Amino acid sequence: MNLDQIFNFAQEAFLSYKNLSGEKKADFLERIAEILEENRSAIVLLAVRESNLPEGRINGELGRTTGQIKLFANLLREGSWVEATIDPADPNRSPLPKADIRRMLTPLGPVVVFGASNFPLAFSTAGSDTISALAAGCPVIYKGHPAHPDTSKFVGNCISQAQQKSGLPSGIFTHVEGGVKMGQDLVKHPLAKAVGFTGSFRAGKSLFNIVGNRDQPIPVYAEMGSVNPIFVFPQRLENELVPLAHSFVGSLTLGAGQFCTNPGLIFVPRTLAERFGNAVSDAMQDVSAAPMLHEGITESYYKSLTELQLRSELEWVKVPDAKHLINASPALAEISAADWMADDFFQEEVFGSFALMVVYENTAELMAVAGKLQGQLTITLWGDRTEFNTHKELINLLEEKCGRILFKGVPTGVEVGYAMQHGGPFPATTDSRSTSVGANAIKRFARPIAFQDMPSDLLPDALKDGNPLAIMRQMDGNWGK
């Protein structure tokens, strides 16, 4: 099929699928999860072969994938996500009668989703973008990632099997392949109503710019890049220097540094910088070089390090091992806060297990650093309760710079739940109001619609008198069932 046919089938399917009950959509999603589990062995074998990721990681990622599918199925069965709001009529109001107005969220239409290279399952074919769009009631045209084509096609076939067993039209999900031009043509198509993307800043920003030039602009939800800074306060670092160094290295090198939440930036007080840097370097010696997703990513990693090694502002605490075709070793460089603030180049993400340790002199300089910081997915604060209390102004500023702020632990690890926010101000994402993980991801692919004086038998069940779905609704400004 050509793209016009694909989108026409998707639009035709949308007109019926959008009105499917939450129960039936939930059944469809759960059937996808069941078929994925039935094919676990084959999926894991394919994904390990194509991604260089270990079997344990892929097994865990598949579990996360089916887990988030079940999360959206539960969300649909409960039903309150549509934000049903009712302002009843008042025909006796003076001087003018009040109309009956009822509002809820409704799906956008066909959605274009791009797979991610670093998550061949959880952020790809049956990943959070695809599943949240399907949960909202939107058909998905999915572009497979060239780094794991066989895995992508196999999982796509599992979704198609679930769709057939559910008796749903084939246009609800379509798997396509192709290069850059295919991706551009997909987002340009007039029947596309939204875009979901996880990948590099350059690719995500390119898609965003293309969509901005459409005759009819549409939302682009692109998760692009983040260095996920850690701000370290002196008292806690003094008390826990070695354990914190090990925690940092463990997070930095997890998955060869190929997680979107790996901490590539850490701000350390001058008084403890040498000791902390040595502790980090020692911990890195115990980390073996690990294979990256493919040779192109490894090449890009070492190219970035080569460019950084030309910068006189940096001192290397742990230099990278000699360049390898597929394996990458961790590295750490040090820079003063003043030099870091002088050039935005030092804020660019290096995809891999490299981090920049920025040495600050005092709280005033730390505030200046925070003001210069670009948008992030996460920001982590390491301090004790007293240090948090004395840095409230800094914390308040950092809240404006990220989607998730942590007060202990490390940023790697994104819980799939109802409260998770996985997004952030530009350039981390193109829309800081959205999340690509968790229950609220569904709202990216829906828009509000209001019905005024609509006959009761025509109203969606979510807005009917008597609340037949027994969902939480706002009636005359009050929430209840």
N, C-alpha and C positions, 0 to 999 in steps of 0.2 A: 504493500500500500504506500502511496505517496503521503506527504504531510497533510494535504487537504483532506484526504480520505480518513486519515487517522483522527484528525481533529473533528471532522464531521461525525464520525462514529462516537467520539467522546462526548460531543455536545448532545447528540441524540440520546445517549445513555444517561447523561446528566439530568435530562428533563424528567426521567422516571426515578433515577437513583436518589435524587435530592429529596424526594418525598417518601422514601422508604423509612419505615419506623426505626427508632433507635434500637429496638430489639433485633430486628432483622439485620441491620448494619453490624450490630455486635456479633450476631451469629456468623456473619461473613468473615469478620476479623478473626474470630476464634478458630474458624475453619482454616484460615491461613496459618495460624500458629500451630494447629494440629498437624497440618501437612509438612510444615517445616520440621517439626519434631520427628515425624515419621521418617524424614529423609536426612536426619542429623548426620549420620556417618558419611553419606555422599557429599553433603554440603561442606562439612569440616575438611574432608580430603581435598576438595577443589580449592577451598579458600586458603588452606595451608600451602598448597602447591603454588598458587598464584601470588600470594602476598608476602611470603617468607616469614609470616607470623607463626609462633609455635601453636601446637595443637591445643594446649590448655587455654591459651588466650582466645582462640577461635571458638572453642566450646563455650567459654564464658560469654563471649560476644553474642553467640547464638541464643544463649539463655537470656541475655539482656534484650535481644531483639523480640523474642516471644513474650518476654515479660512486659515490654512496653506495649505490645499489641493487646495483651490482656488488660492493661491499664486503660487503654482507650475503649475497649469493649465494656468495661465496668462503667466508664464515664458515660457512654451512650445509654446503657441500661438505667442509670440513675437519672439522666436527662436534664439536669438543671443547668448544664453548660450553655444552653441556648439563651439564658438571661431573659426569660419571659417577663414582660413588664406590662401592666394593665392600668390604664386610667379610665374608669367606667364613665359612661355618659351621665349627664345631669341635665335632662330636658327642662327642668324648672329653674335653672340658673339664670340670674338677671345681671346685666341686661341682655346677654345672649346665651342660648343653650350651649351646653358643653358636649362636644362630640365624644364618641367612644373610640379611644385610640389604644391599640395593642401592638407591642414591639417585641421582636426577638431576633436572634441571629439566624441567618440563612446562608447556605454554601455559595461560594463565588462562581464555580464553574470549573472547566478543565484546568488542571495545574501541571506545569512542567517541573519535574524533579531531576536533579543531577546527582549521581552517585559520588561518594567520597573515596579517595584512594586509601586512606589510613584506617577506615572502618568498612571492610567489604560486606558487612552484614548490618550492623546497628545504625549506620548512616548511609546505607545504600538501598538496594532494590526494595527490601521490605523494612527499611529503616524508618526513623521517626518522621521524616518529611512525607514519605509515601503514606504511612499509616495514619498520620494525623489528618492528611488531606482526604483520604478515604473515609475516615471517621466523620469528618465535617460534612460529607456528602458530595465530594468533588472527585470526578474521574482523574486519573493520573496518567500522563505521558512521561515515561521514565527513560532517561538517557543513561545507558550503562557506562560505567567507567572503564576505560581501556586497560587499566592495571589489573582488573580481575574479570575479564569478559565471560569466562565459562561459569564462574560462580554467579555472576549477575543473571545470565540467561537461565540457569538452573532454578534460582530463587524466583525469577519472573514466571517460570512455568508452574511453580508451586502456587503462586498467586492466581494464575489463570485457572488452575485446577479447582481452587477454592471458589472462584467466581462461577465456574461451570456447575459445580456441585450445589451452589447456592441458587442456581437458576437466574443469575444476573446477566445483563447484556455484556457482550465481549468488550465494548468500548470503555468499560469502567477502568481497565488497566491495559496499557500498551507499552511494551518494551521495545526501544529503538537503540540502534548503535550508530556510531559515526564520530567524526572529528569535530574540530572547532566550528566549522561551517554549519554542521548539523545542529550544534548547540545554539548558534546564533539564529538559525532559521526557526528553531522551535520557539524561542522567546519572542521572535518577531511576529509569529502567526496571530492574526486578529482574534482567533477563538481562544487563545491562551489567556487565562484570567489571573494567574499568579505564578511565581517562580520560587522554588526552594533549592538552595545551593549550599554546599559545604566544600571549601577548598581554599586555594590561595587568594591573596588579596588581588593580585593582578587579574586573575580569571573572574573573580566575583565582581570586581569593579567594572570590568569590561562588559559583563552581562547587564549590570545596573545601568551603564551608560547607553547601551543598545536599547534597553526597554524605555529609557527616558526619551528617546527619539521616536517612539511609536506614535501614531496618530491618537491612539487610546492608551495612555500610560497604565501600567498595572503594578501591583506591589512585587518587589523583589526581596525575598528574605534570604540574604546571603550571609552565612557565617564564614569569615575570611581569615583573620589572623589575630593572634594575641600573644604577648610575651608574659602575661600573668605574673606581675611583679609581687615580690614578697618584701614588706617593710619590716625591718628588724630593729627593735628597741634594745638599748644596751643592757638593762638590768636582767632581762630574761636571757639574753645571749650570754652574759657573764655566767649565769647559773647553769645553763644547759648547752654550752657551746658545741661539744662533740655530738650529743644526740641530735641537735638541730642540724648540724652539718650532714649527718647521715640521712636524716629525713629529707633534706634538700636534695642530696645526690640521688636518693631513691626515687623521688618524684621526677627529677630532671631526666634521669636515664630510663625511666619506665617506658617500655616499648621503643627503645632506641630514640627516645625524645620525640616520638611521632604522634603524641596526643595533643589536641588543641588546647589543653590546659596545663601543659608542662611549663614550669617556671623558668623562663629564660632571662629573668632580670631579678636581682636581689640587692636591696639597699641596706648597707651595713655601716655602723658607726666607725669612724676613723680609729678610735681607741682599741677596737677589737678586730679590725679588718685583717691584719696579718695573721693572727691566731686562727680566725675563722677560715681564711683562705687556705692555710696549711691543712686544717682539718678536712676541708672539702677536697683538697688535692689528694690527701691520704685516702679518703673514702673512694675517690675516683680510681685509684690504683687497683682497687679490688673489683672494678667493673670491667668485664671483658668487652672488647669491641663486638657489636651485635649487628646482624644483617638488617638493612633497611628494606623498605617495601619493594623497591626495584632500583636498578642501576642509575636511572635518571635522577632519583631523589638523592642517592648517595653522591652523585656528581655535583648536584646543586649544593649539598651540605658542605662539601670540601671547597667548592668555589666560593661560598660565602665566607668560610674561615680564611681562605687565602686573601680575600679582599680586606678582612679585618686585620690580618697580620701586617698589612701595609700601613696601618694607622699608628702614628707615633704616640697617640694619647693612651694607648693600651699597654698594660703590662700583663704578660701571660703567666698565670698561676699554674695552670695545667695545660700544656700544649697538646694538640691532637696528635695521635699516632700518624704514621705515614699513610698517605692516601691509599685506599683500598677500593676495589671494584664494587663491592656490595656492603662490606662491614664498615661501621662507623664507630669511632671512639669518642668519649666525652671530652669536653674542653671547658676551661674557665679563664676569663680575662678580667682584669681589674681596670677601672677608670674612675677618675675623680668626678664628683657630682657636677662641678663647674664645667668640665669638659663634656660630660654627658648632655648637659642642658644646651650646650653650644651648637649641637648638630643633631637633627632629627634622624640622621642615618643610624645612630646608635639605638633607636627605638624599633628598628625594623626586625621582624621575626626571622630567626635562623631556624629552619625546620629540622630539628635534630637535637641531640643532647649537648648543646652549647649554652652557656649562661654568661652574662655580664654582671660582675659584682661592682656596684656603684658605691663609692665610699663617700659618706657625708660627714660634715663637720659638726653640725648642731641642728636643733629643731627648726630654726629659721631656714636653713638650707633645705631641710627636708620638706618644708612647706613650699619652697620655690620649686623643688623637684615635682611635687604633687601637682602644682599648677601647670607644669610643662607636660605632664604625662598624657599620652593619647588614650583613647578609649580601649578598654580591656574586657575580656570575658570574666576574669576573676582578678581580685586583689586580695592578698593574704597579709595579715598583721600578726607578728610574733612579739608579744609583750606580756607583762603581768597586769593584773587589774589596776594597779596604781598607774602604770604607764598608759593604759587605755584612757583612764580618767584625765590624765594630764595632756593628752593629745586629742581631745574631742574635736578641736577645730580641724586638725588634720584628717581625722576620720570622716568628718562632715564633708570635707572637700573630696576625699577619695570615693565617697558614695556616688559622686557625680561622674566618676570615671569608669565604672564597671557595672556588670550585671549581677555579680555575686561577690560578696565580701566575706572573707573567712577570718575568724579570730583564733583558730587553732587548726592544727593539721596542715595538710598540703592541698594544693588546688586540683591535682589529678584525682579523678574519681567523680563522676557526675551522677548523682542519685536520680533514678527515674521515678518521679512521684508527682504529687499534686502541687507542691510548693516550689519545685525547682525552677530557677531562672538561668537558662543557658543562652545568653545573648549579651549585648553590651553596646555602648556608644561607638560610633564610627572611629577608627576603621575595623573594630572587631566585628561589627555587623553593619548592614545597611539600614537596619531599623531597630533601634534600642528598645522599642516597645514590645518586641516579640521575643519568644523563646523557641528554640528548636528541640528542646528536651522537656518532658513532663506534660502534664495534662493540658496546660494552657497553650501548648503548641497548636491545638485544634483551632484556636481563635484566629490564627493567621489566615485561614482559608474560609472565613465566614465574614459576612457584613450584616449590619443591622437593616431591618425592614419594618415599617410600621403599617398596620392595617387600620383604616379609619372607617367606622360604621359598617364593617364587613358583616354580612349575614352570618349568624352563628354556625350554621351547618357548613359553611365554607372555610371557617377558621381552622388553622392548624391545631392539632390536639393540644399542643403546649399552651395555647391561648384561649381555649374554650372554657366557658363557665363550668364550674364544678371541678376543675383541675383533674381531668380524667387520667393524666399521667402521674399524678401525685408528686409533682416536682416542686422545688422551691421557686416561688414567683414573687414579684413585687407588685402589690396591689395598693393603689392610692399611696404609694411611698413606703409601704410596710412590707417587709419580707416574711414569707410564711408559706405553708402548704394549704 
